[in-house]
Amino acid sequence: MKKISIIVPCYNEEATVQRFYDAVQTVYREKIAPIWPPYQLEYWFIDDGSTDRTLVLLDLIQQLDADHVHLLSFSRNFGKEAALYAGLQHATGDLVVVMDVDLQDPPTLLPRMISGILEERYDVVGTKRVDRKGEPVIRSVAANAFYKLINHISKTKIEPSARDYRMMTRQVTDAILALPEYNRFSKGMFAWVGFKTKSISFYNRNRVAGNTHWSFWDLVNYSLDGIINFSDKPLAVASFLGLVTFVLALIAAIFIVVRALIFGDPTGGWPSMVTIILMLGGLQLFCLGIVGKYIGKIYLETKHRPVYVSKLER
């Protein structure tokens, strides 16, 4: 019997876990089992240190369907990237799917994804949104700017509006697991490993219940992690800015000296000196900040800490 593993990260999702399970089971019974009877579903719910009743509800689902539902609970909140990594490690299916529990990833696309791999011979079938209806405008603008920026400065191209929701063969899953990084950016990893990929477009869907756990600044930090993990261009930009500022400061110094010799300097050079110091100081701090982000990532990698710590697995 072959399996389709579904990896579902969960963090304070007590309002959605049962709805998600019921929705996927309905699609499986009506659309998947009749067409691909050799395939059964294997769920891996990853509780990312939830503080509400998510773990209790997941435990009930697992008890009622112990043959197909598996549960892994973290000792604390380690983040979605850690949950995805844990799910990939534990999934045993011939096909592996990553989904969000809030049903913004439509389960109705699963049959098309299976068909894309089994019949059209793709290695990966991903998804992307054709619109961002319902999202705050500033978040949509920032997301579009991020994709344009990272695709401009990185050799690894990420499809704009791509979702983590995707189905992969076992070969692709093993390739991603072979990347031992502590600082993980899954969208970039999915693109970096390559393989023959197809993308399915769908219109944006709102959460079925609850509120998003991603604030605007969480998304900004996540975007910065993606840029730093997949491009060294910011370091080149810092070096270029340093060179340009040095040249401009040198030109300004020559101009100030010539002006003082010709016209005199009644203020004794104080304004020009302060301006140059502030300009150079600000630039140095900016460049140090960029370098510091890279050094911080290196520091975390060299610790060799586990990506997550689990307290429950079954």
C-alpha positions as CSV (number, residue, x, y, z in Angstrom):
1,M,0.0,0.0,0.0
2,K,1.4,3.4,-1.0
3,K,1.0,6.5,1.1
4,I,0.5,10.3,0.7
5,S,2.0,12.1,3.7
6,I,0.4,15.4,4.7
7,I,2.5,17.6,6.9
8,V,0.4,20.1,8.9
9,P,2.2,22.7,11.2
10,C,-0.2,23.9,14.0
11,Y,0.2,26.8,16.4
12,N,-2.8,27.8,18.5
13,E,-5.2,26.5,15.9
14,E,-7.9,24.9,18.1
15,A,-10.6,26.5,15.9
16,T,-9.3,25.0,12.7
17,V,-7.7,21.5,13.2
18,Q,-11.0,19.5,13.2
19,R,-12.3,21.5,10.2
20,F,-9.1,20.8,8.3
21,Y,-9.1,17.1,9.0
22,D,-12.7,16.8,8.0
23,A,-12.2,18.7,4.8
24,V,-9.2,16.7,3.7
25,Q,-10.9,13.4,4.5
26,T,-13.9,14.4,2.4
27,V,-11.7,15.2,-0.6
28,Y,-9.9,11.9,-0.1
29,R,-13.1,9.8,0.1
30,E,-14.7,11.5,-2.9
31,K,-11.9,12.5,-5.2
32,I,-8.7,10.5,-4.4
33,A,-9.6,7.0,-3.2
34,P,-11.9,6.2,-6.2
35,I,-9.2,7.2,-8.7
36,W,-6.0,6.1,-6.9
37,P,-7.1,3.3,-4.6
38,P,-3.5,2.1,-3.8
39,Y,-2.8,5.4,-2.0
40,Q,-3.7,6.0,1.6
41,L,-3.3,9.2,3.6
42,E,-0.8,9.7,6.4
43,Y,-1.2,12.8,8.5
44,W,1.7,14.4,10.5
45,F,0.3,17.1,12.7
46,I,3.1,19.2,14.2
47,D,2.1,21.0,17.3
48,D,4.5,24.0,17.5
49,G,4.2,24.6,21.2
50,S,0.6,25.7,21.2
51,T,-0.8,27.3,24.4
52,D,-4.5,26.7,23.7
53,R,-6.4,23.4,23.2
54,T,-4.8,22.5,19.9
55,L,-2.8,19.6,21.3
56,V,-5.9,18.2,23.1
57,L,-8.0,18.3,19.9
58,L,-5.1,16.8,17.9
59,D,-4.8,14.0,20.5
60,L,-8.6,13.2,20.0
61,I,-8.2,13.1,16.2
62,Q,-5.2,10.8,16.6
63,Q,-7.0,8.4,18.9
64,L,-10.0,8.2,16.6
65,D,-7.8,7.5,13.5
66,A,-4.6,6.1,14.9
67,D,-3.8,4.2,11.7
68,H,-3.4,7.3,9.7
69,V,-2.9,10.2,12.0
70,H,0.4,10.9,13.7
71,L,1.2,13.6,16.2
72,L,4.4,15.4,17.1
73,S,4.5,18.1,19.8
74,F,7.3,20.5,20.4
75,S,8.5,21.4,23.9
76,R,8.0,25.1,23.0
77,N,7.3,27.3,19.9
78,F,10.2,26.8,17.5
79,G,8.5,28.4,14.4
80,K,6.9,27.2,11.2
81,E,10.2,26.4,9.5
82,A,11.1,24.0,12.3
83,A,7.6,22.4,12.1
84,L,8.0,21.9,8.4
85,Y,11.4,20.3,8.9
86,A,10.1,17.9,11.6
87,G,7.3,16.9,9.3
88,L,9.6,16.2,6.4
89,Q,11.8,14.1,8.7
90,H,8.9,11.9,9.9
91,A,6.9,11.6,6.7
92,T,7.2,8.1,5.2
93,G,4.9,8.6,2.2
94,D,5.7,8.1,-1.5
95,L,4.2,11.5,-2.0
96,V,4.6,14.3,0.6
97,V,2.4,17.3,0.9
98,V,2.9,20.5,3.0
99,M,-0.3,22.3,4.0
100,D,-1.5,25.1,6.3
101,V,-4.2,24.0,8.8
102,D,-6.3,27.2,8.3
103,L,-7.7,25.9,5.0
104,Q,-6.2,28.8,3.0
105,D,-4.6,25.9,1.1
106,P,-7.6,24.4,-0.6
107,P,-7.7,20.6,-0.1
108,T,-9.7,20.4,-3.4
109,L,-6.4,20.9,-5.3
110,L,-5.0,17.6,-4.0
111,P,-6.4,15.5,-6.9
112,R,-4.8,17.8,-9.4
113,M,-1.5,17.7,-7.6
114,I,-1.6,13.9,-7.5
115,S,-2.4,13.8,-11.2
116,G,0.5,16.2,-12.0
117,I,3.0,13.8,-10.4
118,L,1.6,10.4,-11.3
119,E,0.2,11.1,-14.8
120,E,2.1,14.2,-16.0
121,R,5.4,13.0,-14.4
122,Y,6.3,16.2,-12.6
123,D,8.5,15.9,-9.5
124,V,6.9,18.8,-7.6
125,V,3.4,20.4,-8.0
126,G,3.3,23.7,-6.1
127,T,0.6,26.4,-5.8
128,K,0.5,30.1,-6.0
129,R,-2.2,32.8,-5.5
130,V,-3.4,34.8,-8.4
131,D,-4.5,37.6,-6.1
132,R,-4.2,38.8,-2.5
133,K,-7.8,39.7,-2.0
134,G,-8.5,40.2,1.7
135,E,-4.9,41.1,2.7
136,P,-3.9,44.5,4.0
137,V,-2.6,46.6,1.1
138,I,0.8,47.3,2.8
139,R,1.3,43.6,3.3
140,S,0.6,42.9,-0.4
141,V,2.9,45.7,-1.6
142,A,5.7,44.5,0.8
143,A,5.3,40.9,-0.4
144,N,5.5,41.9,-4.1
145,A,8.6,44.0,-3.4
146,F,10.2,41.1,-1.6
147,Y,9.8,38.7,-4.5
148,K,11.1,41.3,-7.0
149,L,14.1,42.0,-4.7
150,I,15.1,38.4,-3.9
151,N,14.8,37.3,-7.5
152,H,17.0,40.2,-8.6
153,I,19.8,39.6,-6.2
154,S,19.7,35.8,-5.8
155,K,20.5,33.1,-8.3
156,T,17.7,31.0,-6.8
157,K,14.5,32.2,-8.3
158,I,11.3,32.0,-6.2
159,E,8.0,32.2,-8.0
160,P,6.1,35.3,-6.9
161,S,3.1,34.6,-4.6
162,A,4.2,30.9,-4.3
163,R,2.8,29.1,-1.3
164,D,4.4,26.4,0.8
165,Y,1.5,24.2,-0.2
166,R,3.0,21.7,-2.5
167,M,3.3,18.0,-3.3
168,M,6.6,16.3,-3.8
169,T,8.0,12.9,-4.7
170,R,10.1,11.0,-2.2
171,Q,13.2,11.9,-4.1
172,V,12.5,15.7,-3.8
173,T,11.7,15.3,-0.1
174,D,15.0,13.5,0.5
175,A,16.9,16.2,-1.4
176,I,15.4,18.9,0.9
177,L,16.3,16.9,4.0
178,A,19.9,16.6,2.8
179,L,20.2,20.4,3.4
180,P,21.3,20.4,7.1
181,E,20.9,24.2,7.7
182,Y,19.7,25.5,11.1
183,N,18.5,28.8,9.5
184,R,15.9,27.4,7.2
185,F,13.9,29.3,4.5
186,S,11.7,26.6,2.9
187,K,10.5,28.6,-0.1
188,G,14.1,29.1,-1.1
189,M,15.0,25.5,-0.4
190,F,12.1,24.2,-2.5
191,A,13.4,26.3,-5.4
192,W,17.1,25.6,-4.9
193,V,16.8,21.8,-5.1
194,G,15.3,22.1,-8.6
195,F,13.4,19.2,-10.2
196,K,10.6,19.3,-12.7
197,T,8.0,21.6,-11.2
198,K,4.4,22.5,-12.1
199,S,2.4,25.3,-10.5
200,I,-1.3,25.5,-9.9
201,S,-2.9,28.9,-9.5
202,F,-5.9,29.6,-7.2
203,Y,-7.7,32.7,-5.8
204,N,-6.8,33.8,-2.3
205,R,-8.9,32.3,0.5
206,N,-9.4,33.7,4.0
207,R,-8.9,31.6,7.1
208,V,-11.9,29.6,8.1
209,A,-11.5,30.6,11.7
210,G,-9.1,32.4,14.1
211,N,-6.5,35.0,13.3
212,T,-3.1,34.8,11.6
213,H,-0.1,34.5,13.8
214,W,2.1,36.3,11.4
215,S,2.4,40.0,12.1
216,F,3.8,42.4,9.5
217,W,7.1,42.6,11.3
218,D,7.3,38.8,11.5
219,L,7.0,38.7,7.7
220,V,9.6,41.4,7.4
221,N,12.1,39.4,9.5
222,Y,11.2,36.2,7.6
223,S,11.9,38.1,4.3
224,L,15.3,39.3,5.6
225,D,16.1,35.7,6.6
226,G,15.3,34.6,3.1
227,I,17.4,37.3,1.5
228,I,20.4,36.6,3.7
229,N,20.1,32.8,3.3
230,F,20.1,32.9,-0.5
231,S,22.1,35.9,-1.5
232,D,25.4,37.6,-0.6
233,K,24.6,40.7,-2.6
234,P,23.9,42.8,0.6
235,L,27.5,42.4,1.5
236,A,28.5,43.7,-1.9
237,V,26.1,46.6,-1.6
238,A,27.6,47.5,1.8
239,S,31.1,47.5,0.3
240,F,30.0,49.6,-2.7
241,L,28.3,52.1,-0.4
242,G,31.4,52.4,1.7
243,L,33.5,53.1,-1.4
244,V,31.1,55.6,-2.8
245,T,30.8,57.4,0.5
246,F,34.6,57.6,0.9
247,V,34.9,59.2,-2.5
248,L,32.1,61.6,-1.8
249,A,33.6,62.5,1.6
250,L,37.0,63.0,0.0
251,I,35.5,65.3,-2.7
252,A,33.6,67.2,0.0
253,A,36.8,67.7,2.0
254,I,38.7,69.1,-0.9
255,F,35.8,71.4,-1.7
256,I,35.7,72.7,1.9
257,V,39.5,73.3,2.0
258,V,39.5,75.2,-1.3
259,R,36.5,77.2,-0.2
260,A,38.2,78.1,3.1
261,L,41.4,79.2,1.3
262,I,39.5,81.4,-1.1
263,F,36.6,82.8,0.9
264,G,37.6,82.0,4.5
265,D,35.6,80.0,7.0
266,P,34.0,82.1,9.7
267,T,32.5,79.1,11.6
268,G,35.9,77.3,12.0
269,G,34.8,74.2,10.0
270,W,32.4,72.9,12.7
271,P,29.4,72.3,10.4
272,S,31.3,70.5,7.7
273,M,33.1,68.3,10.2
274,V,30.0,67.3,12.0
275,T,28.2,66.6,8.7
276,I,31.0,64.3,7.5
277,I,31.3,62.5,10.8
278,L,27.5,61.8,10.9
279,M,27.5,60.7,7.3
280,L,30.4,58.3,7.7
281,G,29.2,57.1,11.1
282,G,25.7,56.3,9.8
283,L,27.1,54.5,6.8
284,Q,29.5,52.4,9.0
285,L,26.6,51.4,11.3
286,F,24.5,50.4,8.3
287,C,27.2,48.3,6.9
288,L,28.0,46.8,10.2
289,G,24.4,45.9,10.6
290,I,24.4,44.0,7.3
291,V,27.6,42.2,8.2
292,G,26.3,41.5,11.7
293,K,23.2,39.7,10.3
294,Y,25.5,37.3,8.3
295,I,27.8,36.8,11.3
296,G,24.7,36.1,13.5
297,K,23.6,33.4,11.0
298,I,27.0,31.8,11.0
299,Y,27.1,31.9,14.8
300,L,23.8,30.0,15.0
301,E,24.9,27.5,12.4
302,T,28.2,26.7,14.3
303,K,26.3,26.0,17.5
304,H,24.9,22.8,15.9
305,R,21.7,23.0,18.0
306,P,18.8,20.9,16.9
307,V,16.1,22.7,14.8
308,Y,13.5,21.6,17.3
309,V,12.9,19.6,20.5
310,S,9.9,17.3,20.8
311,K,8.1,16.2,23.9
312,L,5.5,13.9,22.3
313,E,5.5,11.7,19.3
314,R,3.1,9.0,18.2
